[in-house]
Amino acid sequence: MQGSYSIRAAIRPINPGQEFDVDVVVKMTLPKAWSSENALDFMHAILATDGFFRENLVDHDKCVRVRYANSFHLDVVPARRLV
C-alpha cells in the first residue's frame, strides 16, 4: 500500500488546504535489468506523449505525479511482479 490509502485518507485530505491524492499502480512488463529509476523514466516518457500530461508532470522518488486543477493530483506508480 502507498499514499493516501495507507493513511486512511482516500476520501478527503487529512488537513485543510491539502490536495486530494489519488494513486494509480500500473502493472508493467519491464526488462529485468531495469532499476526503479529506469521504470519511472519510462513511465514519464509514456505520459509525456499526451499534451495535457506533458505540461503537468512532476517526477517524484516513487511515482510520476500528474497535477490537476482544484487541489487534485494523481500519482502514477509503475509496478512489476518479482519472481
C-alpha positions in Angstrom: 0.0 0.0 0.0 1.1 3.5 -0.7 -0.1 7.1 -0.5 -3.5 8.3 0.8 -5.0 4.8 1.1 -2.3 3.6 3.5 -3.0 6.6 5.8 -6.8 6.2 5.6 -7.3 9.5 3.7 -8.6 8.1 0.4 -11.8 10.1 0.6 -10.5 13.5 1.5 -7.2 15.1 2.7 -6.5 14.9 6.4 -5.7 18.6 6.8 -7.5 21.6 5.3 -5.5 23.0 2.3 -4.0 19.7 1.3 -4.6 18.3 -2.2 -6.7 15.3 -3.0 -4.4 12.5 -3.8 -5.3 9.5 -6.0 -2.7 6.8 -6.5 -2.7 4.5 -9.6 -0.5 1.5 -9.7 0.3 0.4 -13.3 1.4 -3.2 -13.7 4.1 -3.2 -16.4 6.3 -5.8 -18.1 9.8 -4.3 -17.9 13.3 -5.6 -18.6 14.6 -7.5 -15.6 17.8 -5.3 -15.6 15.9 -2.1 -15.2 16.1 -0.2 -11.9 13.2 1.7 -10.3 14.6 4.9 -11.8 14.5 3.3 -15.3 10.9 2.4 -14.8 10.0 5.9 -13.6 11.8 7.5 -16.6 9.9 5.1 -18.9 6.5 6.0 -17.2 7.3 9.7 -17.5 8.1 9.3 -21.2 4.9 7.5 -21.9 2.8 10.1 -20.0 4.6 12.9 -21.7 3.3 11.8 -25.2 0.0 13.4 -24.2 -0.1 17.2 -24.4 -2.1 17.7 -21.2 0.1 15.3 -19.2 3.3 16.7 -20.6 2.6 20.1 -19.2 1.5 18.8 -15.7 4.1 16.1 -14.8 6.2 16.2 -11.7 8.8 13.5 -11.0 9.0 12.0 -7.5 11.1 9.2 -6.0 8.4 6.5 -6.3 5.9 7.9 -8.8 5.2 10.4 -11.6 2.6 13.0 -10.5 0.0 14.5 -12.8 -1.2 17.8 -11.4 -4.8 18.8 -12.0 -6.8 21.9 -11.1 -8.8 22.3 -7.9 -6.3 20.9 -5.5 -6.1 17.4 -7.0 -3.2 15.2 -8.2 -2.8 11.7 -9.5 0.3 9.7 -8.5 1.2 7.1 -11.2 3.3 4.3 -9.7 4.9 1.7 -12.1 5.0 -1.8 -10.7 6.2 -5.2 -11.8 5.9 -8.7 -10.3 9.2 -10.0 -9.0 9.7 -13.7 -9.5 
